[in-house]
Amino acid sequence: MPISKDTSLKIIKGILKGKSLDRFANKLKVRLPDEEALPERLPRETVLTKDAQEQRIRILEKQKVKFQFVNGKKTPKDPSVYQGNIENFIGLSQIPIGVVGPLRINGLYAHGDFYVPLATTEGALVASYNRGTKIISLSGGARVMCLDERVSRAPGFAFNSLVEAGGFIVWCVNNFARFQRITKATTTHGNLEDMKITIEGNQVYINFEYLTGDAAGQNMVTIATAAVCKYIMAKAPITPKFYFIESNMSGDKKATAMSYLFVRGKKVSAEVIIPREIFKKFLHTTPEMMMEYWKMSFVGGVQSGSIGVQGHYANGLAAIFIACGQDAACVSEAAMGITRVDVVQKGDLYISVTLPNLIVGTVGGGTGLPTQSECLTLLGCKGKGTAKKFAEICTAAVLAGEISIMGALASGQFAQAHIKYGRKKKR
């Protein structure tokens, strides 16, 4: 995503927050297990006994979370707890939740060892991500940076001519400060940061870009933009013939090329260098063969018309989104990204993931529901001031998933893993 020098400077200042570059670099420093011990690991993934479940719960409750709903000890008695999240309520869809970790993260906002909840019905998924978290943690942890954030809404306006459209654009640009004041009156957490204008004949598309605090923000930006549009229709010297609050240009819940032009949600990058011996021990192949797989898969992705090239971001993100009360449909845009691999010094493997459209929040939406609230609490991401931390955890988990699935494909063990974990055993 290309950005202007002024925006770059603003992002850098926001990341540093007055700290020196040395303190910034120290936060991303690798922490090897022999220097800083990892937390307790969970019982084997395949053990599905009551004792194993209770042991996992005991380990996780050391993370300052008390489970009541996730483990089934309590269920909501009053359906009104779901007000604002569901209509025509009849009951609950029970999806099993597994946990991967500990996952060591050396991020700007997420810094520590995390157990990440995944809600899924796909056998082999949790086991695969769990293998990736182990490899990352033994390698000293993933370095992660939440680089930028915006959420957009893109109304479209129709005019009689190109001349009218041009005059309208001039007026909008001159009234941006007023638009900011109007949107500020609709939200205590949001802020209109920018607007990007596209003209197509006698039609004008405006991407209004907001900061949304710790909320994912889709409703917030819709309400704020509606207020601006109301003002436009009442005050613009050249009145549009008509307008629509969303012109299908924001990229909302769609896989589009906009992912690499603008940010929708949060842009996050994560990386790790996996020592050669750790790589060979746990992935049963070599960094060179992983590199060969990556090159072939990248060319295959380009030929298929893939927007970005990666293994399976959607798998982990969908599971985290469901477990943690995110809008699951946003996986369609959040799962855009690029995985990159390189063989570096001593034959170690460098691997990175970059997600330009990770739209997540830790307040509002489904984040306050019983089990989702417990999962966010497990991550230390419940409430205000934690959305960037949550975004970095999601990205580190995606990195773990990429390491594991690419390793399985490079080693020829992909099908065998699904036979082992993804089929029900005969009783």
Phi, psi and omega in degrees: 000107178289138178227158182287165179296324180293318178293321178301315180297320180296319180295316181298315178298321179294324180287315183288324181048046177082355180277157178284162178297329179296316179294323177298313180294324181296327179294331181268005184295139178295138179238098183288149182301330179284347175263325180218108187299145176280152175295174182297137177275158182276160174302160182311140185302325187280351182278109184246048177263164177297321179297317180294320177300314182294325178294318178298316180300318180298320179294316183290328182290350172288350180269024177066038174229138177248111182281133172229321184265319181302319182270006174081007180292329178228152172226147180298133181267331184253114181301344182295346177299338181264007180302131181089354180244342185204151173240160181050046185299133174232342182165197186240144171266113185269111179251128181296144179247126172249170181230140174243149178137183006288141179250114181278127182233129176248077185249173176291324184244325176259112183223107181153201180244128189234143169257120189255123180279137178232122176260116185202159171247009182268109175300144180089341184294308182296318179298320180294311180296326179296320176298318179296321179295323180295317181296317179298313184294318178293338179272003178103359176103160178272134169275128186225139178224123169277112193268324186201164178207140174198151169229132187243155167226137191233085175289156177238141184236138182249141181228176180278333185207167176297324180297314178298318180299319179295317178296323178297318180298316179302315180296318180298315181299318181289342183252016183300319180299322177293320177301320179299318180293322180296314181292326181298330180287347182262349186209145176269346186246340185267160178209126177286118186260325187197165170219137180245130190248135175235130177248134179224098184060235181264023177238145180237130176247130180236119173271106174274122185249129186237153158268138187237019178064227182265004177270150173299318163095005182299315179292320181302312183287332176294313182293318180296316181292326177299322178295320178295316181297323177298317178295317179302312183294333181273329191242342184298134180294334173246103187280126175302147176297320175194169177211163173232137186298334175223122185264009182072026181245359180277342184085011183300116175059038177217152174271110184224164175293346178300337180305329184256006177251323181228167172264134170231105190100235181232140174263124185224140174238144177222148181212158173205148170253119182263116178303144187305316184292322176295318180302309182294322183295317188260339181252353173058034175206190182245157174303326180295319179290325175299319178297319178297318178298314182300317180298316180293318181292329179293316178294321177298319178296319178298316181295330181278354181082021181299137174271102193080162180226120181202173185277295183202056178307321185300329181300303182290319182295318178299319182292320177291318181301315182293318181294327190248018171074027176272166175284106187299330181295338180289351174301330182301328176261326182294332185275014171278147177164181183229128170257133181231141185229144176207144174269123187244201185307143180063014180076017176285168182247124171266133176218138179224155171231145175227124180246111183273350188226045183275098185262102184221161177210162179238005170226154178076181179058228181265009186289342181266359179291156191306301183288324180295322178297320179294322179293320177293322178297322177303325181273354186071031185235033180265116174097193188295148174081013186235001186295319179292323176300314180298319179298320179291323177295315178303317183291320177296322177295320176300317177301317178300318179295322179294317179302314186289313183291322179291324176296319179295320179289320180292329182268353182079018184254008184299310182294319181298324179296322180286330174293319183291314188257337191261005179241141176288138179276141178291136181266000000 
